[in-house]
Amino acid sequence: MEIRMNLEAQRQFILNGNMYNDLSDELVEAREKTVFLTNEYNASFGKPAEEREAILKKLLKSIGKGVHFEPNFRCEFGYNISIGNNFYANFDCIMLDGGGIEIGDNVLFGPRVGIYTSNHAMDAWERTHGACYAKPVRIGNNVWVGAGVHINQGVTIGDNTIIGSGSVITKDIPANVVAAGVPCKVIREITEADKTGYRP
């Protein structure tokens, strides 16, 4: 006999890395609720930042000051996403947050960046019956993620790092580097020579 768990119990079960039923009534309902909230946020474009951030506070686990998504922003649940201060995401950002997403301060996303913490089962029967598992994604401070980057489950990106456009990140990327490619690999370190002397 299948044991039914409420949404909070399922959330913790997923965050612990267990194989879970992605088709459960509770998760389907939670995703539907999130679609309505992201619709509300996307429709608020042009309104005062305070109003828009109030919607994000209902949607996400936690946000700092100055968090902004261009339209359209989509996430799976929202309640597993934590974002620090001064975050900017360009158009069409997607965050599938079953396994948890943590983003530091001063992070920039180019257009069409996707973060995918969940994955389907390899076995076809299990997959068609809803079997999924999730791993967290962590992004440090001062990170710039270029356009069209896909960040897969279980990845950590270190502070100050730049990810080149079109990259697919399948493994951890260290701090203070430029990385790019499919799969994404470190190209070089960021050094003092990269400074231009710019002052605002």
Backbone as a printed PyTorch tensor [residue, N CA C, xyz], in Angstrom:
tensor([[[  0.8310,  -1.1830,   0.0000],
         [  0.0000,   0.0000,   0.0000],
         [  0.8860,   1.2610,   0.0000]],

        [[  0.5870,   2.2010,  -0.8790],
         [  1.3750,   3.4270,  -0.9790],
         [  1.0710,   4.3550,   0.2020]],

        [[  2.1210,   4.9020,   0.7930],
         [  1.9610,   5.8500,   1.8940],
         [  1.9350,   7.2560,   1.3150]],

        [[  0.8590,   7.9950,   1.5990],
         [  0.7210,   9.3590,   1.0820],
         [  1.4030,  10.3430,   2.0150]],

        [[  2.1580,  11.2690,   1.4270],
         [  2.8140,  12.3230,   2.1880],
         [  2.2320,  13.6580,   1.7910]],

        [[  2.1320,  14.5790,   2.7550],
         [  1.6940,  15.9260,   2.4070],
         [  2.8200,  16.6410,   1.6650]],

        [[  2.5490,  17.8550,   1.2050],
         [  3.5100,  18.5660,   0.3640],
         [  4.8210,  18.8250,   1.0940]],

        [[  4.7630,  19.2490,   2.3560],
         [  5.9910,  19.5450,   3.0940],
         [  6.8260,  18.2810,   3.2880]],

        [[  6.1790,  17.1650,   3.5720],
         [  6.9030,  15.9030,   3.7220],
         [  7.5510,  15.5010,   2.4040]],

        [[  6.8360,  15.6830,   1.2910],
         [  7.4050,  15.3670,  -0.0190],
         [  8.5770,  16.2870,  -0.3370]],

        [[  8.4350,  17.5500,   0.0190],
         [  9.5230,  18.5110,  -0.2250],
         [ 10.8050,  18.0570,   0.4700]],

        [[ 10.7090,  17.6900,   1.7380],
         [ 11.8820,  17.2310,   2.4770],
         [ 12.4120,  15.9090,   1.9190]],

        [[ 11.5200,  15.0340,   1.5220],
         [ 11.8890,  13.7530,   0.9240],
         [ 12.7150,  13.9780,  -0.3430]],

        [[ 12.2870,  14.9370,  -1.1760],
         [ 13.0020,  15.2640,  -2.4210],
         [ 14.3440,  15.8960,  -2.1090]],

        [[ 14.3650,  16.8560,  -1.1750],
         [ 15.6160,  17.5400,  -0.8270],
         [ 16.6530,  16.5890,  -0.2450]],

        [[ 16.2180,  15.4630,   0.3090],
         [ 17.1310,  14.4610,   0.8600],
         [ 17.7000,  13.5420,  -0.2140]],

        [[ 17.3260,  13.7850,  -1.4820],
         [ 17.8990,  13.0350,  -2.5870],
         [ 17.2110,  11.7290,  -2.9180]],

        [[ 16.0330,  11.4920,  -2.3510],
         [ 15.3100,  10.2520,  -2.6040],
         [ 14.6290,  10.2640,  -3.9750]],

        [[ 14.4350,   9.0670,  -4.5480],
         [ 13.6220,   8.9520,  -5.7490],
         [ 12.1750,   9.2340,  -5.3600]],

        [[ 11.5220,  10.1410,  -6.1010],
         [ 10.1720,  10.5660,  -5.7340],
         [  9.2360,  10.4830,  -6.9280]],

        [[  7.9480,  10.5490,  -6.6380],
         [  6.9140,  10.4850,  -7.6740],
         [  6.5740,  11.9010,  -8.1300]],

        [[  7.0910,  12.2720,  -9.2780],
         [  6.8800,  13.6060,  -9.8290],
         [  5.4250,  13.8510, -10.2160]],

        [[  4.6310,  12.7970, -10.2880],
         [  3.2290,  12.9000, -10.7190],
         [  2.2530,  12.8940,  -9.5530]],

        [[  2.7500,  13.0000,  -8.3230],
         [  1.8300,  13.0000,  -7.1810],
         [  0.8990,  14.2010,  -7.2420]],

        [[ -0.2920,  14.0330,  -6.7070],
         [ -1.2910,  15.1070,  -6.7400],
         [ -0.7670,  16.3810,  -6.0910]],

        [[ -0.0310,  16.2200,  -4.9840],
         [  0.4620,  17.3840,  -4.2430],
         [  1.4750,  18.1840,  -5.0610]],

        [[  2.3680,  17.4910,  -5.7780],
         [  3.3730,  18.1910,  -6.5790],
         [  2.7560,  18.8240,  -7.8200]],

        [[  1.8050,  18.1410,  -8.4260],
         [  1.0990,  18.7250,  -9.5780],
         [  0.3800,  20.0040,  -9.1660]],

        [[ -0.2980,  19.9630,  -8.0170],
         [ -1.0040,  21.1470,  -7.5200],
         [ -0.0340,  22.2790,  -7.1700]],

        [[  1.1080,  21.9270,  -6.5770],
         [  2.1110,  22.9490,  -6.2260],
         [  2.6540,  23.6230,  -7.4710]],

        [[  2.8970,  22.8430,  -8.5210],
         [  3.3870,  23.4400,  -9.7740],
         [  2.3540,  24.3600, -10.4000]],

        [[  1.0900,  23.9670, -10.3340],
         [  0.0280,  24.8220, -10.8740],
         [ -0.0340,  26.1510, -10.1220]],

        [[  0.0710,  26.0960,  -8.8080],
         [  0.0680,  27.3190,  -7.9950],
         [  1.2330,  28.2200,  -8.3840]],

        [[  2.3860,  27.6140,  -8.6360],
         [  3.5740,  28.3750,  -9.0020],
         [  3.4050,  29.0440, -10.3610]],

        [[  2.7500,  28.3680, -11.2970],
         [  2.4900,  28.9900, -12.6080],
         [  1.6680,  30.2630, -12.4330]],

        [[  0.6450,  30.2110, -11.5980],
         [ -0.1830,  31.4080, -11.3750],
         [  0.6290,  32.5370, -10.7420]],

        [[  1.4970,  32.2010,  -9.7910],
         [  2.3130,  33.2340,  -9.1460],
         [  3.3410,  33.8260, -10.1120]],

        [[  3.9550,  32.9870, -10.9420],
         [  4.8930,  33.5340, -11.9280],
         [  4.1610,  34.3460, -12.9830]],

        [[  2.9420,  33.9450, -13.3200],
         [  2.1200,  34.7840, -14.2190],
         [  1.9070,  36.1620, -13.6170]],

        [[  1.5930,  36.1760, -12.3150],
         [  1.3580,  37.4460, -11.6290],
         [  2.6240,  38.3000, -11.6290]],

        [[  3.7580,  37.6710, -11.3550],
         [  5.0170,  38.4110, -11.3500],
         [  5.3530,  38.9430, -12.7420]],

        [[  5.2390,  38.1160, -13.7520],
         [  5.5570,  38.5500, -15.1070],
         [  4.6430,  39.6790, -15.5700]],

        [[  3.3810,  39.6290, -15.1690],
         [  2.4210,  40.6760, -15.5440],
         [  2.6650,  41.9810, -14.8020]],

        [[  3.4710,  41.9290, -13.7280],
         [  3.7390,  43.1350, -12.9350],
         [  4.8820,  43.9640, -13.5080]],

        [[  5.4490,  43.5560, -14.6270],
         [  6.5700,  44.2750, -15.2200],
         [  6.2170,  45.7520, -15.4050]],

        [[  7.1100,  46.6380, -14.9820],
         [  6.8650,  48.0720, -15.0840],
         [  6.2970,  48.6890, -13.8260]],

        [[  5.8250,  47.8600, -12.9090],
         [  5.3240,  48.3710, -11.6370],
         [  6.4980,  48.6160, -10.6840]],

        [[  6.2870,  49.3460,  -9.5770],
         [  7.3810,  49.6220,  -8.6390],
         [  8.0630,  48.3480,  -8.1510]],

        [[  9.3700,  48.4490,  -7.9380],
         [ 10.1610,  47.2900,  -7.5130],
         [  9.6090,  46.6610,  -6.2420]],

        [[  9.0920,  47.4940,  -5.3350],
         [  8.5670,  46.9640,  -4.0690],
         [  7.3970,  46.0120,  -4.3150]],

        [[  6.5260,  46.3730,  -5.2580],
         [  5.3750,  45.5180,  -5.5700],
         [  5.8320,  44.1980,  -6.1870]],

        [[  6.7960,  44.2770,  -7.0710],
         [  7.2730,  43.0780,  -7.7510],
         [  8.0040,  42.1570,  -6.7680]],

        [[  8.8040,  42.7450,  -5.8930],
         [  9.5240,  41.9250,  -4.9230],
         [  8.5830,  41.2930,  -3.9100]],

        [[  7.4640,  41.9430,  -3.6280],
         [  6.4750,  41.3480,  -2.7220],
         [  5.9050,  40.0550,  -3.3070]],

        [[  5.7260,  40.0300,  -4.6220],
         [  5.2580,  38.8050,  -5.2710],
         [  6.3290,  37.7280,  -5.1810]],

        [[  7.5880,  38.1060,  -5.4330],
         [  8.6730,  37.1350,  -5.3340],
         [  8.7920,  36.5470,  -3.9290]],

        [[  8.5220,  37.3590,  -2.9170],
         [  8.5890,  36.8590,  -1.5420],
         [  7.5140,  35.8170,  -1.2650]],

        [[  6.3840,  35.8950,  -1.9610],
         [  5.3530,  34.8640,  -1.8530],
         [  5.7550,  33.6050,  -2.6110]],

        [[  6.5350,  33.7950,  -3.6600],
         [  6.8720,  32.7120,  -4.5780],
         [  8.1100,  31.9300,  -4.1560]],

        [[  9.1680,  32.6450,  -3.7310],
         [ 10.4590,  32.0250,  -3.4820],
         [ 10.7300,  31.8370,  -1.9920]],

        [[ 11.7070,  30.9940,  -1.6690],
         [ 12.0620,  30.7390,  -0.2710],
         [ 12.5830,  31.9960,   0.3930]],

        [[ 13.5270,  32.6860,  -0.2790],
         [ 14.0590,  33.9350,   0.2710],
         [ 14.7220,  34.7380,  -0.8400]],

        [[ 14.6540,  36.0740,  -0.6960],
         [ 15.3420,  36.9670,  -1.6280],
         [ 15.9640,  38.1160,  -0.8430]],

        [[ 17.0760,  38.6280,  -1.3730],
         [ 17.6840,  39.8130,  -0.8110],
         [ 17.0990,  41.0700,  -1.4380]],

        [[ 17.8580,  42.1490,  -1.3970],
         [ 17.4270,  43.4160,  -1.9760],
         [ 17.8530,  43.4830,  -3.4380]],

        [[ 16.9910,  44.0970,  -4.2640],
         [ 17.3420,  44.3180,  -5.6500],
         [ 17.3340,  43.0660,  -6.5100]],

        [[ 16.3240,  42.2250,  -6.3290],
         [ 16.1860,  41.0070,  -7.1400],
         [ 15.2150,  41.2900,  -8.2870]],

        [[ 15.6640,  41.0490,  -9.5150],
         [ 14.8610,  41.4000, -10.6790],
         [ 14.9800,  40.3420, -11.7720]],

        [[ 13.8260,  39.8750, -12.2560],
         [ 13.7490,  39.0180, -13.4360],
         [ 13.0380,  39.7780, -14.5460]],

        [[ 13.6370,  39.8070, -15.7280],
         [ 12.9030,  40.2730, -16.8990],
         [ 11.8440,  39.2220, -17.2290]],

        [[ 10.7810,  39.5930, -17.9560],
         [  9.8210,  38.5610, -18.3630],
         [ 10.4440,  37.6630, -19.4490]],

        [[ 10.0600,  36.4200, -19.4860],
         [  9.2070,  35.7540, -18.5350],
         [ 10.0650,  34.8590, -17.6410]],

        [[  9.7790,  34.8710, -16.3610],
         [ 10.4320,  33.9970, -15.3980],
         [  9.5330,  32.8110, -15.0990]],

        [[ 10.1170,  31.6100, -15.0920],
         [  9.3710,  30.4090, -14.7240],
         [ 10.1820,  29.5870, -13.7360]],

        [[  9.5050,  29.0100, -12.7510],
         [ 10.1430,  28.0490, -11.8610],
         [  9.1710,  26.9180, -11.6000]],

        [[  9.6900,  25.8200, -11.0510],
         [  8.8410,  24.6470, -10.8340],
         [  8.0090,  24.7850,  -9.5770]],

        [[  8.6650,  25.0580,  -8.4500],
         [  7.9680,  25.2110,  -7.1800],
         [  8.2030,  26.5830,  -6.5560]],

        [[  9.4170,  27.0910,  -6.6620],
         [  9.7430,  28.3890,  -6.0860],
         [ 10.1990,  28.3100,  -4.6530]],

        [[  9.5770,  27.4380,  -3.8590],
         [  9.8590,  27.4180,  -2.4200],
         [ 11.2310,  26.8450,  -2.0710]],

        [[ 11.9790,  26.3740,  -3.0650],
         [ 13.3410,  25.8920,  -2.8270],
         [ 14.4100,  26.8290,  -3.4000]],

        [[ 14.0390,  28.0650,  -3.7380],
         [ 14.9720,  29.0070,  -4.3610],
         [ 15.3200,  30.1170,  -3.3770]],

        [[ 16.6230,  30.2890,  -3.1220],
         [ 17.1300,  31.3790,  -2.2810],
         [ 18.0710,  32.2360,  -3.1220]],

        [[ 17.8410,  33.5560,  -3.1250],
         [ 18.6280,  34.4860,  -3.9310],
         [ 19.1160,  35.6190,  -3.0480]],

        [[ 20.3840,  35.9960,  -3.2020],
         [ 20.9620,  37.0730,  -2.4190],
         [ 20.6240,  38.4490,  -2.9660]],

        [[ 21.4620,  39.4370,  -2.6440],
         [ 21.2270,  40.8230,  -3.0630],
         [ 21.7040,  41.0690,  -4.4980]],

        [[ 21.0380,  42.0430,  -5.1410],
         [ 21.4830,  42.5450,  -6.4500],
         [ 21.5770,  41.4360,  -7.4910]],

        [[ 20.4710,  40.7520,  -7.6790],
         [ 20.3860,  39.6920,  -8.6900],
         [ 19.6260,  40.2030,  -9.9030]],

        [[ 20.1510,  39.9020, -11.0820],
         [ 19.4610,  40.2730, -12.3270],
         [ 19.4530,  39.0850, -13.2750]],

        [[ 18.2520,  38.7290, -13.7600],
         [ 18.1020,  37.6960, -14.7840],
         [ 17.4510,  38.3080, -16.0090]],

        [[ 18.0880,  38.1540, -17.1470],
         [ 17.5330,  38.6370, -18.4060],
         [ 16.3630,  37.7450, -18.8290]],

        [[ 15.8510,  37.9470, -20.0300],
         [ 14.6050,  37.3220, -20.4710],
         [ 14.6330,  35.7910, -20.4090]],

        [[ 13.4510,  35.2300, -20.0540],
         [ 13.1600,  33.7970, -20.1970],
         [ 14.0260,  32.8990, -19.3210]],

        [[ 14.1690,  33.2590, -18.0620],
         [ 14.8980,  32.4430, -17.0990],
         [ 13.9960,  31.3060, -16.6030]],

        [[ 14.5750,  30.1130, -16.4760],
         [ 13.8470,  28.9410, -15.9780],
         [ 14.6230,  28.3240, -14.8270]],

        [[ 13.9410,  28.0570, -13.7150],
         [ 14.5630,  27.3920, -12.5730],
         [ 13.6680,  26.2400, -12.1110]],

        [[ 14.1210,  25.0090, -12.3380],
         [ 13.4150,  23.8370, -11.8350],
         [ 14.0930,  23.4470, -10.5220]],

        [[ 13.4210,  23.7750,  -9.4200],
         [ 14.0820,  23.8720,  -8.1130],
         [ 13.7790,  22.7360,  -7.1450]],

        [[ 13.3790,  21.5820,  -7.6340],
         [ 13.0480,  20.4850,  -6.7260],
         [ 14.1560,  20.1690,  -5.7320]],

        [[ 15.4110,  20.2120,  -6.1890],
         [ 16.5420,  19.8750,  -5.3250],
         [ 17.1150,  21.0390,  -4.5610]],

        [[ 16.6060,  22.2450,  -4.8010],
         [ 17.0890,  23.4450,  -4.1270],
         [ 18.0700,  24.2260,  -4.9770]],

        [[ 17.8970,  25.5450,  -5.0140],
         [ 18.7760,  26.4500,  -5.7430],
         [ 19.1810,  27.5700,  -4.8000]],

        [[ 20.4890,  27.7680,  -4.6360],
         [ 21.0180,  28.8540,  -3.8170],
         [ 21.8910,  29.7500,  -4.6940]],

        [[ 21.5810,  31.0460,  -4.7140],
         [ 22.3030,  32.0180,  -5.5340],
         [ 22.7970,  33.1280,  -4.6260]],

        [[ 24.0820,  33.4850,  -4.7530],
         [ 24.6750,  34.4900,  -3.8970],
         [ 24.3540,  35.9130,  -4.3140]],

        [[ 25.2020,  36.8520,  -3.8790],
         [ 25.0140,  38.2800,  -4.1610],
         [ 25.6500,  38.6670,  -5.5040]],

        [[ 25.0670,  39.7020,  -6.1210],
         [ 25.6510,  40.3240,  -7.3140],
         [ 25.8220,  39.3410,  -8.4700]],

        [[ 24.7850,  38.5560,  -8.7130],
         [ 24.8220,  37.5480,  -9.7750],
         [ 24.0300,  38.0540, -10.9810]],

        [[ 24.5880,  37.8420, -12.1710],
         [ 23.9590,  38.2380, -13.4240],
         [ 23.6860,  37.0060, -14.2760]],

        [[ 22.4670,  36.9010, -14.8090],
         [ 22.1080,  35.8630, -15.7740],
         [ 21.8130,  36.5240, -17.1180]],

        [[ 22.3710,  35.9920, -18.1810],
         [ 21.9650,  36.3960, -19.5190],
         [ 20.5930,  35.8290, -19.8540]],

        [[ 20.0700,  36.1270, -21.0560],
         [ 18.7670,  35.5920, -21.4490],
         [ 18.7960,  34.0780, -21.5990]],

        [[ 17.6530,  33.4780, -21.2840],
         [ 17.4170,  32.0470, -21.4890],
         [ 18.3930,  31.1540, -20.7360]],

        [[ 18.6950,  31.5380, -19.5110],
         [ 19.4590,  30.6600, -18.6180],
         [ 18.4950,  29.6830, -17.9540]],

        [[ 18.8920,  28.4170, -17.8890],
         [ 18.0680,  27.4010, -17.2410],
         [ 18.8390,  26.6430, -16.1830]],

        [[ 18.1970,  26.4310, -15.0370],
         [ 18.7630,  25.6110, -13.9580],
         [ 17.8200,  24.4360, -13.7370]],

        [[ 18.3730,  23.2200, -13.7700],
         [ 17.5450,  22.0220, -13.7100],
         [ 18.0600,  21.1020, -12.6090]],

        [[ 17.4170,  21.1280, -11.4420],
         [ 17.9030,  20.3250, -10.3180],
         [ 17.3500,  18.9050, -10.3280]],

        [[ 16.2880,  18.6710, -11.0810],
         [ 15.6530,  17.3480, -11.0880],
         [ 15.9950,  16.5860, -12.3600]],

        [[ 15.9730,  15.2570, -12.2470],
         [ 16.2350,  14.3940, -13.3860],
         [ 15.2910,  13.2050, -13.3210]],

        [[ 14.9590,  12.6860, -14.4840],
         [ 14.0680,  11.5270, -14.5550],
         [ 14.8650,  10.2280, -14.4160]],

        [[ 14.1820,   9.1800, -14.0150],
         [ 14.7990,   7.8610, -13.8820],
         [ 15.2990,   7.3540, -15.2280]],

        [[ 16.3580,   6.5540, -15.2110],
         [ 16.9010,   5.9650, -16.4310],
         [ 15.9960,   4.8550, -16.9690]],

        [[ 15.4410,   4.0600, -16.0660],
         [ 14.5770,   2.9600, -16.4770],
         [ 13.2690,   3.4980, -17.0450]],

        [[ 12.8690,   3.0010, -18.2220],
         [ 11.7010,   3.5460, -18.9210],
         [ 10.4090,   3.3730, -18.1280]],

        [[ 10.2110,   2.2000, -17.4970],
         [  8.9780,   1.9840, -16.7490],
         [  8.9090,   2.9420, -15.5670]],

        [[ 10.0230,   3.0560, -14.8210],
         [ 10.0440,   3.9740, -13.6790],
         [  9.8040,   5.4170, -14.1340]],

        [[ 10.4360,   5.7890, -15.2470],
         [ 10.3060,   7.1570, -15.7470],
         [  8.8710,   7.4830, -16.1140]],

        [[  8.1920,   6.5620, -16.8060],
         [  6.8060,   6.8210, -17.2230],
         [  5.8340,   6.8030, -16.0460]],

        [[  6.2860,   6.2660, -14.9170],
         [  5.4540,   6.2600, -13.7140],
         [  5.8800,   7.3460, -12.7130]],

        [[  6.6270,   8.3350, -13.2040],
         [  6.8840,   9.5420, -12.4110],
         [  8.1570,   9.5660, -11.6060]],

        [[  9.0340,   8.5630, -11.7540],
         [ 10.2270,   8.4910, -10.9110],
         [ 11.2390,   9.5790, -11.2800]],

        [[ 11.5930,  10.4070, -10.3040],
         [ 12.5830,  11.4760, -10.4620],
         [ 13.4650,  11.5290,  -9.2300]],

        [[ 14.6160,  12.1860,  -9.3770],
         [ 15.4710,  12.4790,  -8.2310],
         [ 16.0760,  13.8540,  -8.4520]],

        [[ 16.4650,  14.5180,  -7.3780],
         [ 16.9320,  15.9040,  -7.4800],
         [ 18.2070,  16.1080,  -6.6640]],

        [[ 19.0470,  17.0320,  -7.1490],
         [ 20.2640,  17.4320,  -6.4440],
         [ 20.3690,  18.9490,  -6.4960]],

        [[ 20.9230,  19.5730,  -5.4550],
         [ 20.9340,  21.0380,  -5.3950],
         [ 21.9160,  21.6720,  -6.3770]],

        [[ 21.6310,  22.9340,  -6.7150],
         [ 22.5470,  23.7800,  -7.4860],
         [ 22.8880,  24.9890,  -6.6280]],

        [[ 24.1950,  25.3110,  -6.5650],
         [ 24.6570,  26.4540,  -5.7760],
         [ 25.5190,  27.3540,  -6.6520]],

        [[ 25.2110,  28.6460,  -6.6250],
         [ 25.9480,  29.6430,  -7.4010],
         [ 26.4660,  30.6870,  -6.4260]],

        [[ 27.7720,  30.9490,  -6.4730],
         [ 28.3920,  31.8560,  -5.5240],
         [ 28.1230,  33.3150,  -5.8100]],

        [[ 28.9140,  34.1810,  -5.1890],
         [ 28.7780,  35.6300,  -5.3360],
         [ 29.4890,  36.1190,  -6.6040]],

        [[ 28.9570,  37.1960,  -7.1780],
         [ 29.6090,  37.9090,  -8.2870],
         [ 29.7880,  37.0420,  -9.5290]],

        [[ 28.8790,  36.1120,  -9.7450],
         [ 28.9560,  35.2120, -10.8980],
         [ 28.1790,  35.8140, -12.0640]],

        [[ 28.7250,  35.6740, -13.2700],
         [ 28.0420,  36.0920, -14.4960],
         [ 27.8350,  34.8470, -15.3490]],

        [[ 26.5640,  34.5210, -15.6240],
         [ 26.2010,  33.3650, -16.4430],
         [ 25.6850,  33.8940, -17.7780]],

        [[ 26.3440,  33.5440, -18.8730],
         [ 26.0100,  34.0680, -20.1840],
         [ 24.7080,  33.5080, -20.7450]],

        [[ 24.3320,  34.0060, -21.9040],
         [ 23.0610,  33.6470, -22.5390],
         [ 23.0000,  32.1670, -22.8920]],

        [[ 21.8090,  31.6000, -22.7000],
         [ 21.5530,  30.2470, -23.1540],
         [ 22.3210,  29.1650, -22.4310]],

        [[ 22.7260,  29.4240, -21.2030],
         [ 23.4680,  28.4250, -20.4210],
         [ 22.4890,  27.4820, -19.7280]],

        [[ 22.8150,  26.1950, -19.7390],
         [ 22.0460,  25.1810, -19.0310],
         [ 22.8830,  24.6530, -17.8680]],

        [[ 22.3260,  24.7420, -16.6470],
         [ 23.0140,  24.2970, -15.4380],
         [ 22.2960,  23.0560, -14.9110]],

        [[ 22.9750,  21.9190, -14.9470],
         [ 22.3580,  20.6650, -14.5460],
         [ 22.4720,  20.4300, -13.0430]],

        [[ 21.7630,  19.4090, -12.5890],
         [ 21.6460,  19.1200, -11.1600],
         [ 22.9970,  18.8360, -10.5270]],

        [[ 23.1000,  19.2040,  -9.2280],
         [ 24.2570,  18.8750,  -8.4320],
         [ 25.4800,  19.7440,  -8.6580]],

        [[ 25.3270,  20.8520,  -9.3970],
         [ 26.4640,  21.6890,  -9.7790],
         [ 26.6520,  22.8320,  -8.7820]],

        [[ 27.9140,  23.1520,  -8.4920],
         [ 28.2790,  24.3500,  -7.7400],
         [ 29.1860,  25.2060,  -8.6140]],

        [[ 28.9100,  26.5160,  -8.6650],
         [ 29.7390,  27.4740,  -9.3980],
         [ 30.3420,  28.4270,  -8.3750]],

        [[ 31.6640,  28.5560,  -8.3850],
         [ 32.3530,  29.3600,  -7.3930],
         [ 32.2510,  30.8560,  -7.6210]],

        [[ 32.6540,  31.6290,  -6.6070],
         [ 32.5800,  33.0890,  -6.6410],
         [ 33.3530,  33.6770,  -7.8220]],

        [[ 32.8010,  34.7730,  -8.3620],
         [ 33.4770,  35.6260,  -9.3580],
         [ 33.6340,  34.9890, -10.7360]],

        [[ 33.1010,  33.8060, -10.9280],
         [ 33.3100,  33.0700, -12.1750],
         [ 32.3830,  33.5670, -13.2850]],

        [[ 32.8560,  33.4380, -14.5260],
         [ 32.0910,  33.7810, -15.7210],
         [ 31.8550,  32.5020, -16.5190]],

        [[ 30.5890,  32.2800, -16.9050],
         [ 30.2310,  31.1240, -17.7250],
         [ 29.8580,  31.6240, -19.1170]],

        [[ 30.5540,  31.1430, -20.1360],
         [ 30.3230,  31.5880, -21.5000],
         [ 28.9800,  31.1440, -22.0580]],

        [[ 28.4510,  31.9380, -22.9850],
         [ 27.1450,  31.6730, -23.5930],
         [ 27.0790,  30.2790, -24.2070]],

        [[ 25.9000,  29.6680, -24.0700],
         [ 25.6550,  28.3830, -24.6930],
         [ 26.2480,  27.1850, -23.9820]],

        [[ 26.8370,  27.3900, -22.8300],
         [ 27.4860,  26.2810, -22.1110],
         [ 26.4540,  25.3450, -21.4770]],

        [[ 26.8500,  24.0980, -21.3220],
         [ 26.0750,  23.1120, -20.5770],
         [ 26.9460,  22.6520, -19.4150]],

        [[ 26.5220,  22.9910, -18.1870],
         [ 27.3440,  22.7210, -17.0010],
         [ 26.8740,  21.4220, -16.3540]],

        [[ 27.7650,  20.4410, -16.3350],
         [ 27.4490,  19.1350, -15.7710],
         [ 28.2750,  18.8140, -14.5300]],

        [[ 29.3430,  19.6050, -14.2870],
         [ 30.2050,  19.3870, -13.1210],
         [ 30.5250,  20.7320, -12.4790]],

        [[ 31.0150,  20.6860, -11.2340],
         [ 31.3590,  21.9060, -10.5080],
         [ 32.3710,  22.7460, -11.2880]],

        [[ 32.2090,  24.0740, -11.1730],
         [ 33.1390,  25.0290, -11.7590],
         [ 33.7290,  25.8510, -10.6150]],

        [[ 35.0680,  25.9690, -10.5200],
         [ 35.6740,  26.6610,  -9.3750],
         [ 35.4950,  28.1750,  -9.4400]],

        [[ 35.9520,  28.8470,  -8.4110],
         [ 35.8940,  30.3060,  -8.3290],
         [ 36.9520,  30.9400,  -9.2340]],

        [[ 36.6630,  32.2030,  -9.6290],
         [ 37.6520,  33.0700, -10.2830],
         [ 38.1620,  32.5420, -11.6240]],

        [[ 37.2550,  31.9410, -12.4050],
         [ 37.6650,  31.4400, -13.7240],
         [ 36.6470,  31.8450, -14.7900]],

        [[ 37.0990,  31.7640, -16.0510],
         [ 36.2110,  31.7980, -17.2070],
         [ 36.0500,  30.3620, -17.6700]],

        [[ 34.8090,  29.9210, -17.8260],
         [ 34.5370,  28.5510, -18.2530],
         [ 33.4750,  28.5730, -19.3460]],

        [[ 33.5550,  27.6400, -20.2720],
         [ 32.5820,  27.5910, -21.3640],
         [ 32.6530,  26.2280, -22.0410]],

        [[ 31.6370,  25.9520, -22.8550],
         [ 31.6470,  24.7580, -23.6830],
         [ 30.5680,  23.7710, -23.3490]],

        [[ 30.5250,  22.7020, -24.1600],
         [ 29.5690,  21.6140, -23.9820],
         [ 30.3530,  20.3050, -24.0000]],

        [[ 30.6260,  19.7010, -22.8430],
         [ 30.2900,  20.2110, -21.5020],
         [ 31.2000,  21.3710, -21.1020]],

        [[ 30.7440,  22.1660, -20.1470],
         [ 31.4740,  23.3600, -19.7130],
         [ 32.7760,  22.9720, -19.0200]],

        [[ 33.8770,  23.6490, -19.4370],
         [ 35.1880,  23.4050, -18.8450],
         [ 35.8830,  24.7400, -18.5930]],

        [[ 36.7970,  24.7360, -17.6380],
         [ 37.5690,  25.9380, -17.3300],
         [ 38.4710,  26.2770, -18.5180]],

        [[ 38.4340,  27.5560, -18.9350],
         [ 39.3030,  28.0400, -20.0120],
         [ 40.5360,  28.7040, -19.4340]],

        [[ 40.3250,  29.5710, -18.4320],
         [ 41.4630,  30.2500, -17.8130],
         [ 41.0230,  30.8920, -16.5150]],

        [[ 41.9910,  31.3430, -15.7270],
         [ 41.6990,  32.0960, -14.5210],
         [ 41.4240,  33.5580, -14.8700]],

        [[ 40.6580,  34.2320, -14.0230],
         [ 40.4770,  35.6820, -14.1180],
         [ 41.5950,  36.3220, -13.2930]],

        [[ 42.3210,  37.2570, -13.8920],
         [ 43.5050,  37.8340, -13.2370],
         [ 43.4010,  39.3590, -13.1780]],

        [[ 44.3910,  39.9780, -12.5440],
         [ 44.4700,  41.4390, -12.4760],
         [ 44.5470,  42.0610, -13.8620]],

        [[ 45.0860,  41.3340, -14.8250],
         [ 45.2080,  41.8440, -16.1860],
         [ 43.8510,  42.0670, -16.8500]],

        [[ 42.7920,  41.4630, -16.2930],
         [ 41.4500,  41.6380, -16.8670],
         [ 40.8310,  42.9800, -16.4770]],

        [[ 41.4070,  43.6900, -15.5220],
         [ 40.8620,  44.9850, -15.1320],
         [ 41.1190,  46.0270, -16.2250]],

        [[ 40.1090,  46.8760, -16.4550],
         [ 40.2060,  47.8950, -17.5140],
         [ 40.4440,  49.2900, -16.9620]],

        [[ 40.3460,  49.4600, -15.6470],
         [ 40.4490,  50.7870, -15.0690],
         [ 39.1250,  51.5180, -15.0050]],

        [[ 38.0250,  50.8450, -15.3420],
         [ 36.6860,  51.4560, -15.3160],
         [ 36.3280,  51.9170, -13.9140]],

        [[ 35.7500,  53.1430, -13.8450],
         [ 35.1810,  53.6760, -12.5990],
         [ 33.8350,  54.3290, -12.9320]],

        [[ 32.7550,  53.9390, -12.2320],
         [ 31.4430,  54.5330, -12.5280],
         [ 31.3750,  55.9940, -12.0910]]])
